[in-house]
Each structure stands twice: as C-alpha cells, then as structure tokens.
Amino acid sequence: MKRKKILLSIGLIFIFLLIMAFSPWKMGYSKFNNDCESYCEDLKNSSGLERVEYGLECQLPLDGCFQSCMGIRIGEKCSEKSKCFDSCETTCFGVGFSSCRLNVFERKINFLTSKDSE
C-alpha cells in the first residue's frame, strides 16, 4: 500500500512537470530583417555619422532580453521596432528560456490564467 502511494505521488509530480513543460506561454523577441544585411554592412564599413546609425539601427538594443522556445512556436505577430528590427511575439508550446522580467513558469501560469502582469 505504501509503495502504491509513493508511485502515485511520483506519477502526479511527473504529470505536473509535463503539463508545465508543454503548456503555452507568450514569448517576445527582436527579429532582424534580412533585407537589411547589405544596408548594415555598408554602414558598418563607413566612417563618421553613418557609424552612429549603424549602432542605432543595425545592432540589438542593450536593454533587450533573450528568450528562446524549445518546442512549437505559433501565432507570430511582428511590428516594426526600427529600420532593421521587428519586435515580435509568439505563443510557445514547450520548454523556454528567458532573461526577461518573469521567469518562464510564472509567465506560463499567467498565460494559462489569462493575466498580463508584464
């Protein structure tokens, strides 16, 4: 009987971890526009004021955050952030990593309970 309770507890923990791992969560990131590649290369190789533009338009902002989704990404929506970057958001079904505000599990719980406290 004691053995059944232990196996049941382990099973419930395992099911909870699977649900948390594959539940959806909102993921935001910056995406580089491929048509900017030659534009940025020209700015990078220039001198003077153009190099300032290279830093502003062609490099990821320092205050940006890193997020990745190891699973299925759906519902990508992007809006223009600067000339060469779009600010994008998708829903990730899977395990994710984030260096932004809330950790991934808090974001998943907020998504499932339809809270947007970011």
FIDO-628751 format. One record per residue (C-alpha): residue number from 0; residue in three letters; y negated, z, x negated. Coordinates in pm, 1 decimal, decimal comma, always signed. Layout:
residues N
gufi: NUM; zanu: ALA; Y: Y; Z: Z; X: X
...
end
This chain:
residues 118
gufi: 0; zanu: MET; Y: +0,0; Z: +0,0; X: +0,0
gufi: 1; zanu: LYS; Y: -237,9; Z: +90,5; X: -282,4
gufi: 2; zanu: ARG; Y: -154,8; Z: -237,4; X: -454,2
gufi: 3; zanu: LYS; Y: -246,9; Z: -433,8; X: -138,8
gufi: 4; zanu: LYS; Y: -586,3; Z: -262,2; X: -121,8
gufi: 5; zanu: ILE; Y: -657,7; Z: -349,8; X: -485,5
gufi: 6; zanu: LEU; Y: -557,2; Z: -713,9; X: -430,5
gufi: 7; zanu: LEU; Y: -765,7; Z: -726,7; X: -111,8
gufi: 8; zanu: SER; Y: -1068,7; Z: -585,4; X: -296,3
gufi: 9; zanu: ILE; Y: -1029,4; Z: -834,0; X: -580,7
gufi: 10; zanu: GLY; Y: -991,7; Z: -1115,7; X: -328,1
gufi: 11; zanu: LEU; Y: -1307,1; Z: -1015,3; X: -141,7
gufi: 12; zanu: ILE; Y: -1505,2; Z: -994,7; X: -466,4
gufi: 13; zanu: PHE; Y: -1374,2; Z: -1337,0; X: -569,3
gufi: 14; zanu: ILE; Y: -1468,7; Z: -1491,8; X: -231,9
gufi: 15; zanu: PHE; Y: -1817,4; Z: -1336,7; X: -253,6
gufi: 16; zanu: LEU; Y: -1866,4; Z: -1481,9; X: -603,9
gufi: 17; zanu: LEU; Y: -1751,2; Z: -1826,4; X: -485,9
gufi: 18; zanu: ILE; Y: -1993,3; Z: -1816,1; X: -191,7
gufi: 19; zanu: MET; Y: -2280,2; Z: -1714,8; X: -421,3
gufi: 20; zanu: ALA; Y: -2189,9; Z: -1979,5; X: -679,4
gufi: 21; zanu: PHE; Y: -2181,0; Z: -2267,3; X: -431,1
gufi: 22; zanu: SER; Y: -2446,1; Z: -2160,4; X: -181,7
gufi: 23; zanu: PRO; Y: -2765,7; Z: -2370,2; X: -178,3
gufi: 24; zanu: TRP; Y: -3096,9; Z: -2281,4; X: -340,7
gufi: 25; zanu: LYS; Y: -3429,4; Z: -2458,9; X: -388,1
gufi: 26; zanu: MET; Y: -3493,3; Z: -2589,6; X: -738,2
gufi: 27; zanu: GLY; Y: -3827,4; Z: -2718,0; X: -868,7
gufi: 28; zanu: TYR; Y: -3886,6; Z: -2912,5; X: -1189,5
gufi: 29; zanu: SER; Y: -4108,3; Z: -3172,9; X: -1354,0
gufi: 30; zanu: LYS; Y: -3976,8; Z: -3527,4; X: -1391,7
gufi: 31; zanu: PHE; Y: -4109,4; Z: -3778,1; X: -1644,4
gufi: 32; zanu: ASN; Y: -4193,2; Z: -4124,1; X: -1508,2
gufi: 33; zanu: ASN; Y: -4002,3; Z: -4376,2; X: -1719,0
gufi: 34; zanu: ASP; Y: -4275,5; Z: -4640,0; X: -1685,8
gufi: 35; zanu: CYS; Y: -4499,9; Z: -4408,3; X: -1891,5
gufi: 36; zanu: GLU; Y: -4287,0; Z: -4435,2; X: -2205,4
gufi: 37; zanu: SER; Y: -4485,0; Z: -4713,8; X: -2375,5
gufi: 38; zanu: TYR; Y: -4815,2; Z: -4568,5; X: -2249,9
gufi: 39; zanu: CYS; Y: -4736,5; Z: -4230,3; X: -2408,3
gufi: 40; zanu: GLU; Y: -4612,1; Z: -4386,9; X: -2729,5
gufi: 41; zanu: ASP; Y: -4941,7; Z: -4578,1; X: -2764,3
gufi: 42; zanu: LEU; Y: -5142,8; Z: -4259,2; X: -2702,5
gufi: 43; zanu: LYS; Y: -4931,1; Z: -4064,8; X: -2949,4
gufi: 44; zanu: ASN; Y: -4993,3; Z: -4318,5; X: -3224,9
gufi: 45; zanu: SER; Y: -5367,9; Z: -4343,0; X: -3160,7
gufi: 46; zanu: SER; Y: -5639,9; Z: -4124,1; X: -3308,0
gufi: 47; zanu: GLY; Y: -5937,8; Z: -3937,1; X: -3164,7
gufi: 48; zanu: LEU; Y: -5988,2; Z: -3861,5; X: -2797,2
gufi: 49; zanu: GLU; Y: -5677,3; Z: -4052,1; X: -2692,3
gufi: 50; zanu: ARG; Y: -5458,7; Z: -3787,5; X: -2861,6
gufi: 51; zanu: VAL; Y: -5610,0; Z: -3526,1; X: -2630,5
gufi: 52; zanu: GLU; Y: -5499,3; Z: -3741,4; X: -2335,2
gufi: 53; zanu: TYR; Y: -5151,1; Z: -3756,2; X: -2487,5
gufi: 54; zanu: GLY; Y: -5132,1; Z: -3377,2; X: -2478,5
gufi: 55; zanu: LEU; Y: -5259,0; Z: -3359,4; X: -2121,2
gufi: 56; zanu: GLU; Y: -5068,3; Z: -3646,1; X: -1964,1
gufi: 57; zanu: CYS; Y: -4751,9; Z: -3700,1; X: -2163,7
gufi: 58; zanu: GLN; Y: -4619,0; Z: -3355,6; X: -2253,3
gufi: 59; zanu: LEU; Y: -4468,0; Z: -3097,0; X: -2022,4
gufi: 60; zanu: PRO; Y: -4715,2; Z: -2819,5; X: -1946,0
gufi: 61; zanu: LEU; Y: -4661,8; Z: -2497,4; X: -2141,6
gufi: 62; zanu: ASP; Y: -4660,6; Z: -2284,5; X: -1826,9
gufi: 63; zanu: GLY; Y: -4387,4; Z: -2495,9; X: -1668,4
gufi: 64; zanu: CYS; Y: -4044,7; Z: -2348,0; X: -1625,3
gufi: 65; zanu: PHE; Y: -3695,1; Z: -2465,4; X: -1699,7
gufi: 66; zanu: GLN; Y: -3440,2; Z: -2499,9; X: -1420,2
gufi: 67; zanu: SER; Y: -3107,0; Z: -2674,6; X: -1409,4
gufi: 68; zanu: CYS; Y: -2839,0; Z: -2726,7; X: -1148,1
gufi: 69; zanu: MET; Y: -2471,1; Z: -2742,9; X: -1240,0
gufi: 70; zanu: GLY; Y: -2341,9; Z: -2888,9; X: -916,2
gufi: 71; zanu: ILE; Y: -2467,2; Z: -3126,1; X: -647,8
gufi: 72; zanu: ARG; Y: -2841,3; Z: -3188,6; X: -605,0
gufi: 73; zanu: ILE; Y: -2964,3; Z: -3329,5; X: -272,9
gufi: 74; zanu: GLY; Y: -3292,2; Z: -3386,1; X: -91,8
gufi: 75; zanu: GLU; Y: -3514,5; Z: -3460,7; X: -390,9
gufi: 76; zanu: LYS; Y: -3884,6; Z: -3469,9; X: -296,9
gufi: 77; zanu: CYS; Y: -4143,7; Z: -3550,7; X: -562,1
gufi: 78; zanu: SER; Y: -4521,3; Z: -3555,9; X: -565,8
gufi: 79; zanu: GLU; Y: -4748,4; Z: -3674,9; X: -844,8
gufi: 80; zanu: LYS; Y: -4839,3; Z: -3395,8; X: -1086,2
gufi: 81; zanu: SER; Y: -5018,9; Z: -3605,9; X: -1346,7
gufi: 82; zanu: LYS; Y: -5014,0; Z: -3968,6; X: -1456,8
gufi: 83; zanu: CYS; Y: -4672,3; Z: -3939,7; X: -1620,6
gufi: 84; zanu: PHE; Y: -4504,9; Z: -3645,1; X: -1448,2
gufi: 85; zanu: ASP; Y: -4395,1; Z: -3576,6; X: -1094,1
gufi: 86; zanu: SER; Y: -4345,4; Z: -3229,7; X: -951,9
gufi: 87; zanu: CYS; Y: -4005,3; Z: -3239,8; X: -782,6
gufi: 88; zanu: GLU; Y: -3796,3; Z: -3012,6; X: -564,0
gufi: 89; zanu: THR; Y: -3430,8; Z: -3043,8; X: -466,8
gufi: 90; zanu: THR; Y: -3165,0; Z: -2832,6; X: -299,7
gufi: 91; zanu: CYS; Y: -2888,1; Z: -2738,8; X: -543,5
gufi: 92; zanu: PHE; Y: -2533,0; Z: -2661,1; X: -428,2
gufi: 93; zanu: GLY; Y: -2375,5; Z: -2495,0; X: -728,7
gufi: 94; zanu: VAL; Y: -2447,3; Z: -2271,2; X: -1021,6
gufi: 95; zanu: GLY; Y: -2800,9; Z: -2288,2; X: -1152,0
gufi: 96; zanu: PHE; Y: -3008,8; Z: -2153,9; X: -1434,3
gufi: 97; zanu: SER; Y: -3378,4; Z: -2076,4; X: -1408,9
gufi: 98; zanu: SER; Y: -3652,3; Z: -1927,4; X: -1623,6
gufi: 99; zanu: CYS; Y: -3886,3; Z: -1912,9; X: -1323,6
gufi: 100; zanu: ARG; Y: -4008,6; Z: -1623,0; X: -1111,0
gufi: 101; zanu: LEU; Y: -3699,9; Z: -1501,1; X: -924,3
gufi: 102; zanu: ASN; Y: -3350,9; Z: -1524,7; X: -1068,0
gufi: 103; zanu: VAL; Y: -3106,0; Z: -1772,1; X: -913,5
gufi: 104; zanu: PHE; Y: -2919,9; Z: -1521,9; X: -696,3
gufi: 105; zanu: GLU; Y: -3244,1; Z: -1387,9; X: -545,3
gufi: 106; zanu: ARG; Y: -3352,5; Z: -1746,1; X: -474,7
gufi: 107; zanu: LYS; Y: -3017,6; Z: -1826,2; X: -309,8
gufi: 108; zanu: ILE; Y: -3037,8; Z: -1518,0; X: -88,8
gufi: 109; zanu: ASN; Y: -3397,6; Z: -1608,9; X: +6,0
gufi: 110; zanu: PHE; Y: -3291,9; Z: -1966,1; X: +83,7
gufi: 111; zanu: LEU; Y: -2999,9; Z: -1851,9; X: +299,2
gufi: 112; zanu: THR; Y: -3218,7; Z: -1604,6; X: +487,7
gufi: 113; zanu: SER; Y: -3496,8; Z: -1866,5; X: +512,1
gufi: 114; zanu: LYS; Y: -3751,1; Z: -1659,9; X: +321,0
gufi: 115; zanu: ASP; Y: -4004,5; Z: -1835,4; X: +97,8
gufi: 116; zanu: SER; Y: -4144,9; Z: -1547,1; X: -104,3
gufi: 117; zanu: GLU; Y: -4217,2; Z: -1753,4; X: -414,0
end
